[in-house]
Amino acid sequence: MRIMIVDDHELFRNGLRYQLAHIDPSMEIVEADTFHDAIHLAGSAPRLDKVFLDVMIPDMDWREALLALRDRPEPPDVVVVSGVGDARIIRAAIDHGACGFIPKSLKGDILESALRLVLVGGFSIAPQGVTPAVGGLTLAAGGLGGGAVGVAEDVPLTPRQREVLNHIHAGLSNRQIAQAMTLSEATIKMHIGRLFKVLGAQSRTDALAVARRKGVL
């Protein structure tokens, strides 16, 4: 997997590089400190799989940069990272084709969980980034092939159940989910049980299959 980190602060790039290398030491990580450099690198070979894109780089509008990255013949999945968790930024990121939004304030297991989710093709708005204005959004797993964002009205999942489902999709155990959500394992088991009931599923694999079929993942 080839990853690009786009941020004009070297300290943040180094920190995110460390986190990503901890998750998968085999991935190739390249860096850019301007949007123009990022767009240029996106056109090089081999192709990029994922891009972690800051929104506060001054050389151009971040939305234009995101669209330029998504307009490649083989577009990478783009995850917006920001020190500002404004609902308008999150909404704009999704509308412009991002596969997730991760606040820079995330730390430890919660950050790792969010990174793992987007690395395997899931859609993530990390807990601290969710606001009523964007809650309930879903995106096709695998990122952006269909590019459709919407509300899965036929599946009445609570925000907690959606979060648990995303963690299951990322392959996390009950203990890891509990750590990421700062809840007890017993509470996670309760959420999973209710999630299975809503989806009409009997197992994790079954739940993921049903969620994909219903457009929740």
mmCIF file of the C-alpha atoms, coordinates in Angstrom:
data_MODEL
# 
_entry.id   MODEL 
# 
loop_
_atom_site.group_PDB 
_atom_site.id 
_atom_site.type_symbol 
_atom_site.label_atom_id 
_atom_site.label_alt_id 
_atom_site.label_comp_id 
_atom_site.label_asym_id 
_atom_site.label_entity_id 
_atom_site.label_seq_id 
_atom_site.pdbx_PDB_ins_code 
_atom_site.Cartn_x 
_atom_site.Cartn_y 
_atom_site.Cartn_z 
_atom_site.occupancy 
_atom_site.B_iso_or_equiv 
_atom_site.pdbx_formal_charge 
_atom_site.auth_seq_id 
_atom_site.auth_comp_id 
_atom_site.auth_asym_id 
_atom_site.auth_atom_id 
_atom_site.pdbx_PDB_model_num 
ATOM 1   C CA . MET A 1 1   ? 0.000   0.000   0.000   1.00 0.00 ? 1   MET A CA 1 
ATOM 2   C CA . ARG A 1 2   ? 1.279   3.456   -0.935  1.00 0.00 ? 2   ARG A CA 1 
ATOM 3   C CA . ILE A 1 3   ? 0.225   6.358   1.284   1.00 0.00 ? 3   ILE A CA 1 
ATOM 4   C CA . MET A 1 4   ? 0.706   10.104  0.983   1.00 0.00 ? 4   MET A CA 1 
ATOM 5   C CA . ILE A 1 5   ? 0.549   12.523  3.932   1.00 0.00 ? 5   ILE A CA 1 
ATOM 6   C CA . VAL A 1 6   ? -0.192  16.112  2.896   1.00 0.00 ? 6   VAL A CA 1 
ATOM 7   C CA . ASP A 1 7   ? 0.458   18.663  5.633   1.00 0.00 ? 7   ASP A CA 1 
ATOM 8   C CA . ASP A 1 8   ? 2.626   21.740  5.941   1.00 0.00 ? 8   ASP A CA 1 
ATOM 9   C CA . HIS A 1 9   ? 3.674   20.894  9.501   1.00 0.00 ? 9   HIS A CA 1 
ATOM 10  C CA . GLU A 1 10  ? 6.569   18.457  9.664   1.00 0.00 ? 10  GLU A CA 1 
ATOM 11  C CA . LEU A 1 11  ? 5.772   17.528  13.268  1.00 0.00 ? 11  LEU A CA 1 
ATOM 12  C CA . PHE A 1 12  ? 2.299   16.306  12.320  1.00 0.00 ? 12  PHE A CA 1 
ATOM 13  C CA . ARG A 1 13  ? 3.608   14.433  9.268   1.00 0.00 ? 13  ARG A CA 1 
ATOM 14  C CA . ASN A 1 14  ? 6.155   12.660  11.435  1.00 0.00 ? 14  ASN A CA 1 
ATOM 15  C CA . GLY A 1 15  ? 3.530   11.733  14.006  1.00 0.00 ? 15  GLY A CA 1 
ATOM 16  C CA . LEU A 1 16  ? 1.100   10.354  11.448  1.00 0.00 ? 16  LEU A CA 1 
ATOM 17  C CA . ARG A 1 17  ? 3.903   8.503   9.668   1.00 0.00 ? 17  ARG A CA 1 
ATOM 18  C CA . TYR A 1 18  ? 4.793   6.828   12.968  1.00 0.00 ? 18  TYR A CA 1 
ATOM 19  C CA . GLN A 1 19  ? 1.172   5.797   13.595  1.00 0.00 ? 19  GLN A CA 1 
ATOM 20  C CA . LEU A 1 20  ? 0.754   4.375   10.092  1.00 0.00 ? 20  LEU A CA 1 
ATOM 21  C CA . ALA A 1 21  ? 4.063   2.502   10.214  1.00 0.00 ? 21  ALA A CA 1 
ATOM 22  C CA . HIS A 1 22  ? 3.013   1.006   13.541  1.00 0.00 ? 22  HIS A CA 1 
ATOM 23  C CA . ILE A 1 23  ? -0.156  -0.368  11.930  1.00 0.00 ? 23  ILE A CA 1 
ATOM 24  C CA . ASP A 1 24  ? 1.589   -1.695  8.804   1.00 0.00 ? 24  ASP A CA 1 
ATOM 25  C CA . PRO A 1 25  ? 5.399   -1.454  8.583   1.00 0.00 ? 25  PRO A CA 1 
ATOM 26  C CA . SER A 1 26  ? 5.305   -2.635  4.957   1.00 0.00 ? 26  SER A CA 1 
ATOM 27  C CA . MET A 1 27  ? 3.430   0.368   3.576   1.00 0.00 ? 27  MET A CA 1 
ATOM 28  C CA . GLU A 1 28  ? 5.267   2.995   1.537   1.00 0.00 ? 28  GLU A CA 1 
ATOM 29  C CA . ILE A 1 29  ? 4.706   6.518   2.818   1.00 0.00 ? 29  ILE A CA 1 
ATOM 30  C CA . VAL A 1 30  ? 5.453   9.693   0.846   1.00 0.00 ? 30  VAL A CA 1 
ATOM 31  C CA . GLU A 1 31  ? 4.945   13.267  2.017   1.00 0.00 ? 31  GLU A CA 1 
ATOM 32  C CA . ALA A 1 32  ? 3.985   16.634  0.571   1.00 0.00 ? 32  ALA A CA 1 
ATOM 33  C CA . ASP A 1 33  ? 3.907   20.009  2.302   1.00 0.00 ? 33  ASP A CA 1 
ATOM 34  C CA . THR A 1 34  ? 1.837   21.815  -0.359  1.00 0.00 ? 34  THR A CA 1 
ATOM 35  C CA . PHE A 1 35  ? -1.276  20.893  -2.311  1.00 0.00 ? 35  PHE A CA 1 
ATOM 36  C CA . HIS A 1 36  ? 0.526   21.478  -5.600  1.00 0.00 ? 36  HIS A CA 1 
ATOM 37  C CA . ASP A 1 37  ? 3.250   18.987  -4.634  1.00 0.00 ? 37  ASP A CA 1 
ATOM 38  C CA . ALA A 1 38  ? 0.582   16.508  -3.575  1.00 0.00 ? 38  ALA A CA 1 
ATOM 39  C CA . ILE A 1 39  ? -1.195  16.723  -6.930  1.00 0.00 ? 39  ILE A CA 1 
ATOM 40  C CA . HIS A 1 40  ? 2.131   16.307  -8.731  1.00 0.00 ? 40  HIS A CA 1 
ATOM 41  C CA . LEU A 1 41  ? 3.023   13.228  -6.639  1.00 0.00 ? 41  LEU A CA 1 
ATOM 42  C CA . ALA A 1 42  ? -0.417  11.743  -7.286  1.00 0.00 ? 42  ALA A CA 1 
ATOM 43  C CA . GLY A 1 43  ? 0.454   11.644  -10.971 1.00 0.00 ? 43  GLY A CA 1 
ATOM 44  C CA . SER A 1 44  ? 3.642   9.659   -10.432 1.00 0.00 ? 44  SER A CA 1 
ATOM 45  C CA . ALA A 1 45  ? 4.084   5.896   -10.406 1.00 0.00 ? 45  ALA A CA 1 
ATOM 46  C CA . PRO A 1 46  ? 3.307   3.708   -8.602  1.00 0.00 ? 46  PRO A CA 1 
ATOM 47  C CA . ARG A 1 47  ? -0.179  5.010   -7.898  1.00 0.00 ? 47  ARG A CA 1 
ATOM 48  C CA . LEU A 1 48  ? -1.279  6.163   -4.471  1.00 0.00 ? 48  LEU A CA 1 
ATOM 49  C CA . ASP A 1 49  ? -3.808  4.110   -2.515  1.00 0.00 ? 49  ASP A CA 1 
ATOM 50  C CA . LYS A 1 50  ? -4.638  6.574   0.276   1.00 0.00 ? 50  LYS A CA 1 
ATOM 51  C CA . VAL A 1 51  ? -4.045  10.271  0.902   1.00 0.00 ? 51  VAL A CA 1 
ATOM 52  C CA . PHE A 1 52  ? -4.298  11.975  4.293   1.00 0.00 ? 52  PHE A CA 1 
ATOM 53  C CA . LEU A 1 53  ? -5.059  15.595  3.448   1.00 0.00 ? 53  LEU A CA 1 
ATOM 54  C CA . ASP A 1 54  ? -4.881  18.620  5.749   1.00 0.00 ? 54  ASP A CA 1 
ATOM 55  C CA . VAL A 1 55  ? -7.251  21.503  5.007   1.00 0.00 ? 55  VAL A CA 1 
ATOM 56  C CA . MET A 1 56  ? -5.169  24.482  6.171   1.00 0.00 ? 56  MET A CA 1 
ATOM 57  C CA . ILE A 1 57  ? -2.327  24.583  3.628   1.00 0.00 ? 57  ILE A CA 1 
ATOM 58  C CA . PRO A 1 58  ? -2.191  28.073  2.102   1.00 0.00 ? 58  PRO A CA 1 
ATOM 59  C CA . ASP A 1 59  ? -1.128  27.430  -1.511  1.00 0.00 ? 59  ASP A CA 1 
ATOM 60  C CA . MET A 1 60  ? -4.659  26.626  -2.769  1.00 0.00 ? 60  MET A CA 1 
ATOM 61  C CA . ASP A 1 61  ? -8.173  25.803  -1.594  1.00 0.00 ? 61  ASP A CA 1 
ATOM 62  C CA . TRP A 1 62  ? -8.257  22.340  -0.001  1.00 0.00 ? 62  TRP A CA 1 
ATOM 63  C CA . ARG A 1 63  ? -11.487 21.456  -1.820  1.00 0.00 ? 63  ARG A CA 1 
ATOM 64  C CA . GLU A 1 64  ? -9.853  22.105  -5.175  1.00 0.00 ? 64  GLU A CA 1 
ATOM 65  C CA . ALA A 1 65  ? -6.923  19.934  -4.132  1.00 0.00 ? 65  ALA A CA 1 
ATOM 66  C CA . LEU A 1 66  ? -9.254  17.132  -3.030  1.00 0.00 ? 66  LEU A CA 1 
ATOM 67  C CA . LEU A 1 67  ? -11.130 17.246  -6.336  1.00 0.00 ? 67  LEU A CA 1 
ATOM 68  C CA . ALA A 1 68  ? -7.863  17.250  -8.284  1.00 0.00 ? 68  ALA A CA 1 
ATOM 69  C CA . LEU A 1 69  ? -6.701  14.138  -6.410  1.00 0.00 ? 69  LEU A CA 1 
ATOM 70  C CA . ARG A 1 70  ? -10.047 12.424  -6.956  1.00 0.00 ? 70  ARG A CA 1 
ATOM 71  C CA . ASP A 1 71  ? -9.958  13.339  -10.661 1.00 0.00 ? 71  ASP A CA 1 
ATOM 72  C CA . ARG A 1 72  ? -6.971  11.069  -11.332 1.00 0.00 ? 72  ARG A CA 1 
ATOM 73  C CA . PRO A 1 73  ? -7.536  8.109   -13.721 1.00 0.00 ? 73  PRO A CA 1 
ATOM 74  C CA . GLU A 1 74  ? -6.947  5.808   -10.732 1.00 0.00 ? 74  GLU A CA 1 
ATOM 75  C CA . PRO A 1 75  ? -7.942  8.073   -7.840  1.00 0.00 ? 75  PRO A CA 1 
ATOM 76  C CA . PRO A 1 76  ? -6.678  7.419   -4.322  1.00 0.00 ? 76  PRO A CA 1 
ATOM 77  C CA . ASP A 1 77  ? -9.020  7.367   -1.341  1.00 0.00 ? 77  ASP A CA 1 
ATOM 78  C CA . VAL A 1 78  ? -8.678  10.718  0.420   1.00 0.00 ? 78  VAL A CA 1 
ATOM 79  C CA . VAL A 1 79  ? -9.044  11.130  4.175   1.00 0.00 ? 79  VAL A CA 1 
ATOM 80  C CA . VAL A 1 80  ? -9.354  14.702  5.394   1.00 0.00 ? 80  VAL A CA 1 
ATOM 81  C CA . VAL A 1 81  ? -7.497  15.511  8.609   1.00 0.00 ? 81  VAL A CA 1 
ATOM 82  C CA . SER A 1 82  ? -8.047  18.783  10.391  1.00 0.00 ? 82  SER A CA 1 
ATOM 83  C CA . GLY A 1 83  ? -7.530  20.596  13.646  1.00 0.00 ? 83  GLY A CA 1 
ATOM 84  C CA . VAL A 1 84  ? -11.004 22.110  13.144  1.00 0.00 ? 84  VAL A CA 1 
ATOM 85  C CA . GLY A 1 85  ? -13.997 19.798  13.608  1.00 0.00 ? 85  GLY A CA 1 
ATOM 86  C CA . ASP A 1 86  ? -16.502 22.185  12.052  1.00 0.00 ? 86  ASP A CA 1 
ATOM 87  C CA . ALA A 1 87  ? -19.546 20.401  10.631  1.00 0.00 ? 87  ALA A CA 1 
ATOM 88  C CA . ARG A 1 88  ? -19.298 22.459  7.434   1.00 0.00 ? 88  ARG A CA 1 
ATOM 89  C CA . ILE A 1 89  ? -15.775 21.167  6.785   1.00 0.00 ? 89  ILE A CA 1 
ATOM 90  C CA . ILE A 1 90  ? -16.870 17.580  7.405   1.00 0.00 ? 90  ILE A CA 1 
ATOM 91  C CA . ARG A 1 91  ? -19.866 17.999  5.103   1.00 0.00 ? 91  ARG A CA 1 
ATOM 92  C CA . ALA A 1 92  ? -17.728 19.622  2.394   1.00 0.00 ? 92  ALA A CA 1 
ATOM 93  C CA . ALA A 1 93  ? -15.118 16.851  2.667   1.00 0.00 ? 93  ALA A CA 1 
ATOM 94  C CA . ILE A 1 94  ? -17.765 14.185  2.124   1.00 0.00 ? 94  ILE A CA 1 
ATOM 95  C CA . ASP A 1 95  ? -19.450 16.128  -0.685  1.00 0.00 ? 95  ASP A CA 1 
ATOM 96  C CA . HIS A 1 96  ? -16.096 16.462  -2.470  1.00 0.00 ? 96  HIS A CA 1 
ATOM 97  C CA . GLY A 1 97  ? -15.401 12.720  -2.324  1.00 0.00 ? 97  GLY A CA 1 
ATOM 98  C CA . ALA A 1 98  ? -13.444 12.149  0.892   1.00 0.00 ? 98  ALA A CA 1 
ATOM 99  C CA . CYS A 1 99  ? -13.709 8.709   2.475   1.00 0.00 ? 99  CYS A CA 1 
ATOM 100 C CA . GLY A 1 100 ? -13.422 10.030  6.007   1.00 0.00 ? 100 GLY A CA 1 
ATOM 101 C CA . PHE A 1 101 ? -12.635 12.841  8.395   1.00 0.00 ? 101 PHE A CA 1 
ATOM 102 C CA . ILE A 1 102 ? -10.150 12.452  11.252  1.00 0.00 ? 102 ILE A CA 1 
ATOM 103 C CA . PRO A 1 103 ? -9.616  15.251  13.792  1.00 0.00 ? 103 PRO A CA 1 
ATOM 104 C CA . LYS A 1 104 ? -5.979  15.979  14.590  1.00 0.00 ? 104 LYS A CA 1 
ATOM 105 C CA . SER A 1 105 ? -6.868  15.896  18.284  1.00 0.00 ? 105 SER A CA 1 
ATOM 106 C CA . LEU A 1 106 ? -7.396  12.114  18.282  1.00 0.00 ? 106 LEU A CA 1 
ATOM 107 C CA . LYS A 1 107 ? -4.885  10.113  20.281  1.00 0.00 ? 107 LYS A CA 1 
ATOM 108 C CA . GLY A 1 108 ? -3.968  6.553   21.169  1.00 0.00 ? 108 GLY A CA 1 
ATOM 109 C CA . ASP A 1 109 ? -6.356  3.699   20.473  1.00 0.00 ? 109 ASP A CA 1 
ATOM 110 C CA . ILE A 1 110 ? -9.081  5.954   19.077  1.00 0.00 ? 110 ILE A CA 1 
ATOM 111 C CA . LEU A 1 111 ? -6.735  7.346   16.429  1.00 0.00 ? 111 LEU A CA 1 
ATOM 112 C CA . GLU A 1 112 ? -5.429  3.874   15.623  1.00 0.00 ? 112 GLU A CA 1 
ATOM 113 C CA . SER A 1 113 ? -8.970  2.561   15.255  1.00 0.00 ? 113 SER A CA 1 
ATOM 114 C CA . ALA A 1 114 ? -9.921  5.371   12.869  1.00 0.00 ? 114 ALA A CA 1 
ATOM 115 C CA . LEU A 1 115 ? -6.763  4.837   10.806  1.00 0.00 ? 115 LEU A CA 1 
ATOM 116 C CA . ARG A 1 116 ? -7.280  1.075   10.623  1.00 0.00 ? 116 ARG A CA 1 
ATOM 117 C CA . LEU A 1 117 ? -10.834 1.607   9.429   1.00 0.00 ? 117 LEU A CA 1 
ATOM 118 C CA . VAL A 1 118 ? -9.934  3.873   6.511   1.00 0.00 ? 118 VAL A CA 1 
ATOM 119 C CA . LEU A 1 119 ? -6.908  1.760   5.581   1.00 0.00 ? 119 LEU A CA 1 
ATOM 120 C CA . VAL A 1 120 ? -9.117  -1.276  4.966   1.00 0.00 ? 120 VAL A CA 1 
ATOM 121 C CA . GLY A 1 121 ? -11.529 0.774   2.862   1.00 0.00 ? 121 GLY A CA 1 
ATOM 122 C CA . GLY A 1 122 ? -14.052 1.784   5.487   1.00 0.00 ? 122 GLY A CA 1 
ATOM 123 C CA . PHE A 1 123 ? -15.647 5.167   5.973   1.00 0.00 ? 123 PHE A CA 1 
ATOM 124 C CA . SER A 1 124 ? -14.853 6.980   9.203   1.00 0.00 ? 124 SER A CA 1 
ATOM 125 C CA . ILE A 1 125 ? -15.947 10.117  10.938  1.00 0.00 ? 125 ILE A CA 1 
ATOM 126 C CA . ALA A 1 126 ? -14.088 9.692   14.212  1.00 0.00 ? 126 ALA A CA 1 
ATOM 127 C CA . PRO A 1 127 ? -16.286 10.102  17.332  1.00 0.00 ? 127 PRO A CA 1 
ATOM 128 C CA . GLN A 1 128 ? -14.973 13.526  18.254  1.00 0.00 ? 128 GLN A CA 1 
ATOM 129 C CA . GLY A 1 129 ? -15.706 14.724  14.713  1.00 0.00 ? 129 GLY A CA 1 
ATOM 130 C CA . VAL A 1 130 ? -19.360 13.730  14.614  1.00 0.00 ? 130 VAL A CA 1 
ATOM 131 C CA . THR A 1 131 ? -21.972 16.460  14.999  1.00 0.00 ? 131 THR A CA 1 
ATOM 132 C CA . PRO A 1 132 ? -25.756 16.360  14.541  1.00 0.00 ? 132 PRO A CA 1 
ATOM 133 C CA . ALA A 1 133 ? -25.294 18.082  11.196  1.00 0.00 ? 133 ALA A CA 1 
ATOM 134 C CA . VAL A 1 134 ? -23.430 15.088  9.758   1.00 0.00 ? 134 VAL A CA 1 
ATOM 135 C CA . GLY A 1 135 ? -24.517 12.188  11.942  1.00 0.00 ? 135 GLY A CA 1 
ATOM 136 C CA . GLY A 1 136 ? -25.972 9.156   10.185  1.00 0.00 ? 136 GLY A CA 1 
ATOM 137 C CA . LEU A 1 137 ? -24.008 9.544   6.955   1.00 0.00 ? 137 LEU A CA 1 
ATOM 138 C CA . THR A 1 138 ? -22.876 6.408   5.218   1.00 0.00 ? 138 THR A CA 1 
ATOM 139 C CA . LEU A 1 139 ? -20.563 5.734   2.309   1.00 0.00 ? 139 LEU A CA 1 
ATOM 140 C CA . ALA A 1 140 ? -19.978 2.617   0.304   1.00 0.00 ? 140 ALA A CA 1 
ATOM 141 C CA . ALA A 1 141 ? -17.196 0.513   1.807   1.00 0.00 ? 141 ALA A CA 1 
ATOM 142 C CA . GLY A 1 142 ? -14.041 0.471   -0.238  1.00 0.00 ? 142 GLY A CA 1 
ATOM 143 C CA . GLY A 1 143 ? -14.289 4.178   -0.427  1.00 0.00 ? 143 GLY A CA 1 
ATOM 144 C CA . LEU A 1 144 ? -15.370 6.054   -3.414  1.00 0.00 ? 144 LEU A CA 1 
ATOM 145 C CA . GLY A 1 145 ? -16.131 3.809   -6.306  1.00 0.00 ? 145 GLY A CA 1 
ATOM 146 C CA . GLY A 1 146 ? -19.784 4.782   -6.329  1.00 0.00 ? 146 GLY A CA 1 
ATOM 147 C CA . GLY A 1 147 ? -19.197 8.153   -4.773  1.00 0.00 ? 147 GLY A CA 1 
ATOM 148 C CA . ALA A 1 148 ? -22.680 8.205   -3.271  1.00 0.00 ? 148 ALA A CA 1 
ATOM 149 C CA . VAL A 1 149 ? -23.246 9.599   0.152   1.00 0.00 ? 149 VAL A CA 1 
ATOM 150 C CA . GLY A 1 150 ? -26.598 9.409   1.875   1.00 0.00 ? 150 GLY A CA 1 
ATOM 151 C CA . VAL A 1 151 ? -28.677 8.356   4.832   1.00 0.00 ? 151 VAL A CA 1 
ATOM 152 C CA . ALA A 1 152 ? -29.618 4.703   5.091   1.00 0.00 ? 152 ALA A CA 1 
ATOM 153 C CA . GLU A 1 153 ? -33.194 5.386   6.087   1.00 0.00 ? 153 GLU A CA 1 
ATOM 154 C CA . ASP A 1 154 ? -34.310 1.776   5.855   1.00 0.00 ? 154 ASP A CA 1 
ATOM 155 C CA . VAL A 1 155 ? -31.819 0.679   8.549   1.00 0.00 ? 155 VAL A CA 1 
ATOM 156 C CA . PRO A 1 156 ? -32.559 2.492   11.841  1.00 0.00 ? 156 PRO A CA 1 
ATOM 157 C CA . LEU A 1 157 ? -29.114 2.186   13.420  1.00 0.00 ? 157 LEU A CA 1 
ATOM 158 C CA . THR A 1 158 ? -28.154 4.476   16.266  1.00 0.00 ? 158 THR A CA 1 
ATOM 159 C CA . PRO A 1 159 ? -24.879 6.442   15.972  1.00 0.00 ? 159 PRO A CA 1 
ATOM 160 C CA . ARG A 1 160 ? -23.311 4.006   18.474  1.00 0.00 ? 160 ARG A CA 1 
ATOM 161 C CA . GLN A 1 161 ? -24.422 1.003   16.418  1.00 0.00 ? 161 GLN A CA 1 
ATOM 162 C CA . ARG A 1 162 ? -23.016 2.568   13.256  1.00 0.00 ? 162 ARG A CA 1 
ATOM 163 C CA . GLU A 1 163 ? -19.728 3.187   15.021  1.00 0.00 ? 163 GLU A CA 1 
ATOM 164 C CA . VAL A 1 164 ? -19.606 -0.405  16.287  1.00 0.00 ? 164 VAL A CA 1 
ATOM 165 C CA . LEU A 1 165 ? -20.410 -1.676  12.784  1.00 0.00 ? 165 LEU A CA 1 
ATOM 166 C CA . ASN A 1 166 ? -17.523 0.340   11.331  1.00 0.00 ? 166 ASN A CA 1 
ATOM 167 C CA . HIS A 1 167 ? -15.157 -1.090  13.932  1.00 0.00 ? 167 HIS A CA 1 
ATOM 168 C CA . ILE A 1 168 ? -16.348 -4.621  13.137  1.00 0.00 ? 168 ILE A CA 1 
ATOM 169 C CA . HIS A 1 169 ? -15.735 -3.878  9.470   1.00 0.00 ? 169 HIS A CA 1 
ATOM 170 C CA . ALA A 1 170 ? -12.183 -2.833  10.382  1.00 0.00 ? 170 ALA A CA 1 
ATOM 171 C CA . GLY A 1 171 ? -11.657 -6.241  11.981  1.00 0.00 ? 171 GLY A CA 1 
ATOM 172 C CA . LEU A 1 172 ? -11.386 -5.083  15.591  1.00 0.00 ? 172 LEU A CA 1 
ATOM 173 C CA . SER A 1 173 ? -12.124 -7.444  18.464  1.00 0.00 ? 173 SER A CA 1 
ATOM 174 C CA . ASN A 1 174 ? -14.679 -6.617  21.160  1.00 0.00 ? 174 ASN A CA 1 
ATOM 175 C CA . ARG A 1 175 ? -11.845 -5.552  23.454  1.00 0.00 ? 175 ARG A CA 1 
ATOM 176 C CA . GLN A 1 176 ? -10.311 -3.278  20.822  1.00 0.00 ? 176 GLN A CA 1 
ATOM 177 C CA . ILE A 1 177 ? -13.707 -1.739  20.063  1.00 0.00 ? 177 ILE A CA 1 
ATOM 178 C CA . ALA A 1 178 ? -14.249 -1.141  23.780  1.00 0.00 ? 178 ALA A CA 1 
ATOM 179 C CA . GLN A 1 179 ? -10.868 0.588   24.029  1.00 0.00 ? 179 GLN A CA 1 
ATOM 180 C CA . ALA A 1 180 ? -11.512 2.714   20.928  1.00 0.00 ? 180 ALA A CA 1 
ATOM 181 C CA . MET A 1 181 ? -14.926 3.807   22.177  1.00 0.00 ? 181 MET A CA 1 
ATOM 182 C CA . THR A 1 182 ? -13.863 4.050   25.842  1.00 0.00 ? 182 THR A CA 1 
ATOM 183 C CA . LEU A 1 183 ? -16.661 1.690   26.867  1.00 0.00 ? 183 LEU A CA 1 
ATOM 184 C CA . SER A 1 184 ? -16.730 -1.647  28.684  1.00 0.00 ? 184 SER A CA 1 
ATOM 185 C CA . GLU A 1 185 ? -16.674 -4.920  26.752  1.00 0.00 ? 185 GLU A CA 1 
ATOM 186 C CA . ALA A 1 186 ? -20.078 -5.734  28.243  1.00 0.00 ? 186 ALA A CA 1 
ATOM 187 C CA . THR A 1 187 ? -21.504 -2.545  26.739  1.00 0.00 ? 187 THR A CA 1 
ATOM 188 C CA . ILE A 1 188 ? -19.937 -3.343  23.380  1.00 0.00 ? 188 ILE A CA 1 
ATOM 189 C CA . LYS A 1 189 ? -21.488 -6.827  23.461  1.00 0.00 ? 189 LYS A CA 1 
ATOM 190 C CA . MET A 1 190 ? -24.849 -5.210  24.159  1.00 0.00 ? 190 MET A CA 1 
ATOM 191 C CA . HIS A 1 191 ? -24.450 -2.857  21.193  1.00 0.00 ? 191 HIS A CA 1 
ATOM 192 C CA . ILE A 1 192 ? -23.402 -5.748  18.952  1.00 0.00 ? 192 ILE A CA 1 
ATOM 193 C CA . GLY A 1 193 ? -26.399 -7.800  20.059  1.00 0.00 ? 193 GLY A CA 1 
ATOM 194 C CA . ARG A 1 194 ? -28.783 -4.953  19.247  1.00 0.00 ? 194 ARG A CA 1 
ATOM 195 C CA . LEU A 1 195 ? -26.951 -4.324  15.966  1.00 0.00 ? 195 LEU A CA 1 
ATOM 196 C CA . PHE A 1 196 ? -27.445 -7.971  14.969  1.00 0.00 ? 196 PHE A CA 1 
ATOM 197 C CA . LYS A 1 197 ? -31.143 -7.724  15.876  1.00 0.00 ? 197 LYS A CA 1 
ATOM 198 C CA . VAL A 1 198 ? -31.689 -4.619  13.750  1.00 0.00 ? 198 VAL A CA 1 
ATOM 199 C CA . LEU A 1 199 ? -29.847 -6.131  10.783  1.00 0.00 ? 199 LEU A CA 1 
ATOM 200 C CA . GLY A 1 200 ? -31.377 -9.584  11.243  1.00 0.00 ? 200 GLY A CA 1 
ATOM 201 C CA . ALA A 1 201 ? -27.877 -11.059 11.435  1.00 0.00 ? 201 ALA A CA 1 
ATOM 202 C CA . GLN A 1 202 ? -26.497 -14.035 13.348  1.00 0.00 ? 202 GLN A CA 1 
ATOM 203 C CA . SER A 1 203 ? -22.768 -13.287 13.246  1.00 0.00 ? 203 SER A CA 1 
ATOM 204 C CA . ARG A 1 204 ? -20.226 -10.586 12.451  1.00 0.00 ? 204 ARG A CA 1 
ATOM 205 C CA . THR A 1 205 ? -19.769 -11.905 8.912   1.00 0.00 ? 205 THR A CA 1 
ATOM 206 C CA . ASP A 1 206 ? -23.516 -12.021 8.426   1.00 0.00 ? 206 ASP A CA 1 
ATOM 207 C CA . ALA A 1 207 ? -23.898 -8.494  9.811   1.00 0.00 ? 207 ALA A CA 1 
ATOM 208 C CA . LEU A 1 208 ? -21.303 -7.111  7.375   1.00 0.00 ? 208 LEU A CA 1 
ATOM 209 C CA . ALA A 1 209 ? -22.959 -8.879  4.447   1.00 0.00 ? 209 ALA A CA 1 
ATOM 210 C CA . VAL A 1 210 ? -26.399 -7.532  5.376   1.00 0.00 ? 210 VAL A CA 1 
ATOM 211 C CA . ALA A 1 211 ? -24.991 -4.034  5.953   1.00 0.00 ? 211 ALA A CA 1 
ATOM 212 C CA . ARG A 1 212 ? -23.391 -4.024  2.501   1.00 0.00 ? 212 ARG A CA 1 
ATOM 213 C CA . ARG A 1 213 ? -26.587 -5.302  0.888   1.00 0.00 ? 213 ARG A CA 1 
ATOM 214 C CA . LYS A 1 214 ? -28.636 -2.569  2.558   1.00 0.00 ? 214 LYS A CA 1 
ATOM 215 C CA . GLY A 1 215 ? -26.140 0.152   1.691   1.00 0.00 ? 215 GLY A CA 1 
ATOM 216 C CA . VAL A 1 216 ? -25.040 0.793   5.261   1.00 0.00 ? 216 VAL A CA 1 
ATOM 217 C CA . LEU A 1 217 ? -21.428 -0.083  4.374   1.00 0.00 ? 217 LEU A CA 1 
# 
